[in-house]
């Protein structure tokens, strides 16, 4: 019979979760849950969808257990017609898992002979603000793996090795970490209970089978699957001291070092526990040490990982008189809460209105405070995990990592980090020049469709003179849904001409000059961060004879009676720009490596555009990439007549990206790019040449490191005669700050 106290605890926990769950969610993770469910429902292999380069978050980088639920929830969401209810549906298994963990923890305590405090244990889990925050405010699903892990340990205590291994394998289908405890269960069976090695074999075999069977649909492309599963092992988490140490050591080396240390610690820990008593509680002790050893030294520790160890901390805090252990457990929870509060202050990260966006706080002071608190929380949490490991290893006895000593170390490190980083926290400093163009890779990278378009992101984050809204070529040729010509998309919203006119007017009112950007390829497609790209179906069907095999449009192609495609297209482009309120046309996206054919095509287009734009106040921008041609200087000389017809020549200056994306690109250095830029000024004339600041591209999945970008900007902005630059791309997501002096 359920006691009144237990019923009250469970009822309060349920009410809190149901009240909070529909209205909160991590703006990035919840977006991934929604998009992953949609892709799964449509039959797309999400493990083939690449992640965002240099972001601390991937796309979907977990085993498929949670993905199966996301697909089910997406299918069900069509019946709801309410996004908040959809969010609640997504979180239902997490909420159920929270209660399952409480019930299983109570069973573990009864089996270990400590049932007198089982209700306290359930309350400390169910009413713990950190558990509530991660499960229902954040929407992270670690509780499901925790429940399966506790169920597995219960079976192992009963010597049911196949059941234990199966549950650990199923836990691994949700999150990888339960597979770590197959080592603990096998060690407990053979070295503590003195069973034969066949017991350990049963644990491992059952775990492997339970993990692989649900994963079979994705093993047809094993490399993509394995790459995503191992994604988290190759980067650095945000709730660990490694976050700070990564500024002093090459980040790629840190994961390798940390996992090597963990392997040594694991061997030493198991050896230390080889003579424990053959009691059920011993398995808890070994499992706790395995997890703490991993969390104490792993480079990849995020705040949600604290839930993995929390049931063990609750158990030993209630059943042992380990004062320092209890204090460190409380401080770990406090550090987790501080981290979540700081994330909300700095990033507004739990606001569903920011779905798919990482929004920096509008107040610089708040963002700075949030950043300081994030570092403090990471240091406090990481050092607490080390302290808890040493506490547990010594059965709660005081040792090297006392509270006073660790506190002093934390304070010293925090002082050094804050004093060393924050006074110079300007990010990449860009010069204020006569022309500063922001290029948007897709309208929805910056704007959400609404009646009143919010320009605060632009005015707070960027200091621009022009903003380029870019479309595929079909947008200017045919009426219809303009969103089909977006290279980058976040939603399924349709954008018509009136929507674009309102947006352009809003850009004007913000004090910027709106420019119509047009990609000069007939089609583009990418599956990196979801589906992206456009396909100019009508254009392709009508002018197929004027298209190259790689999507290039040959504008010098004759349509009949001496009329070229360039003439038709230029008239449409200028007319579209004028009727929608744009002040310029910006041509980009060509493959300049085929410079002869491309130059003939562009020459025809530029000539026609200049004629139609003349007298209408429409400026013409042309992006050129001399370094991609065989002979950059000769190309500039050859293209001189064409380049002099446009108002602004945008010279692509991306030495880092060409090296990274294409390997060693003919050994062209920043000095070489500067020389090409100088030649462009000489050929075209001063005042009409811009260079490019290649900051980030979500669709193609790249970002130029801040230090490299600063070096490039400093080199190119000092070229005499250069009048400004174009930033590729302005959006909500840039992981480092741009400031303007």
Secondary structure as GFF3:
##gff-version 3
##sequence-region A 1 741
A	DSSP	alpha_helix	4	21	.	.	.	ID=ss1
A	DSSP	alpha_helix	29	41	.	.	.	ID=ss2
A	DSSP	three_ten_helix	46	48	.	.	.	ID=ss3
A	DSSP	alpha_helix	64	77	.	.	.	ID=ss4
A	DSSP	alpha_helix	83	111	.	.	.	ID=ss5
A	DSSP	three_ten_helix	115	117	.	.	.	ID=ss6
A	DSSP	alpha_helix	118	126	.	.	.	ID=ss7
A	DSSP	alpha_helix	129	132	.	.	.	ID=ss8
A	DSSP	pi_helix	133	138	.	.	.	ID=ss9
A	DSSP	alpha_helix	142	157	.	.	.	ID=ss10
A	DSSP	alpha_helix	161	174	.	.	.	ID=ss11
A	DSSP	three_ten_helix	176	180	.	.	.	ID=ss12
A	DSSP	alpha_helix	181	187	.	.	.	ID=ss13
A	DSSP	pi_helix	188	192	.	.	.	ID=ss14
A	DSSP	alpha_helix	197	215	.	.	.	ID=ss15
A	DSSP	three_ten_helix	216	221	.	.	.	ID=ss16
A	DSSP	alpha_helix	222	229	.	.	.	ID=ss17
A	DSSP	three_ten_helix	231	234	.	.	.	ID=ss18
A	DSSP	alpha_helix	242	245	.	.	.	ID=ss19
A	DSSP	alpha_helix	251	272	.	.	.	ID=ss20
A	DSSP	alpha_helix	280	297	.	.	.	ID=ss21
A	DSSP	three_ten_helix	303	305	.	.	.	ID=ss22
A	DSSP	alpha_helix	306	319	.	.	.	ID=ss23
A	DSSP	alpha_helix	323	347	.	.	.	ID=ss24
A	DSSP	three_ten_helix	352	354	.	.	.	ID=ss25
A	DSSP	alpha_helix	364	393	.	.	.	ID=ss26
A	DSSP	alpha_helix	403	421	.	.	.	ID=ss27
A	DSSP	three_ten_helix	422	424	.	.	.	ID=ss28
A	DSSP	beta_strand	428	430	.	.	.	ID=ss29
A	DSSP	beta_strand	435	440	.	.	.	ID=ss30
A	DSSP	three_ten_helix	443	445	.	.	.	ID=ss31
A	DSSP	alpha_helix	456	461	.	.	.	ID=ss32
A	DSSP	beta_strand	466	471	.	.	.	ID=ss33
A	DSSP	three_ten_helix	473	476	.	.	.	ID=ss34
A	DSSP	three_ten_helix	482	485	.	.	.	ID=ss35
A	DSSP	alpha_helix	497	509	.	.	.	ID=ss36
A	DSSP	beta_strand	513	519	.	.	.	ID=ss37
A	DSSP	beta_strand	523	527	.	.	.	ID=ss38
A	DSSP	beta_strand	531	535	.	.	.	ID=ss39
A	DSSP	alpha_helix	537	542	.	.	.	ID=ss40
A	DSSP	three_ten_helix	544	546	.	.	.	ID=ss41
A	DSSP	beta_strand	558	560	.	.	.	ID=ss42
A	DSSP	beta_strand	563	564	.	.	.	ID=ss43
A	DSSP	alpha_helix	565	579	.	.	.	ID=ss44
A	DSSP	beta_strand	584	588	.	.	.	ID=ss45
A	DSSP	alpha_helix	595	613	.	.	.	ID=ss46
A	DSSP	beta_strand	619	624	.	.	.	ID=ss47
A	DSSP	three_ten_helix	626	628	.	.	.	ID=ss48
A	DSSP	alpha_helix	632	638	.	.	.	ID=ss49
A	DSSP	alpha_helix	640	643	.	.	.	ID=ss50
A	DSSP	beta_strand	648	651	.	.	.	ID=ss51
A	DSSP	alpha_helix	655	662	.	.	.	ID=ss52
A	DSSP	alpha_helix	670	684	.	.	.	ID=ss53
A	DSSP	beta_strand	689	694	.	.	.	ID=ss54
A	DSSP	beta_strand	696	697	.	.	.	ID=ss55
A	DSSP	beta_strand	702	703	.	.	.	ID=ss56
A	DSSP	alpha_helix	706	717	.	.	.	ID=ss57
A	DSSP	beta_strand	722	728	.	.	.	ID=ss58
A	DSSP	beta_strand	738	740	.	.	.	ID=ss59
###
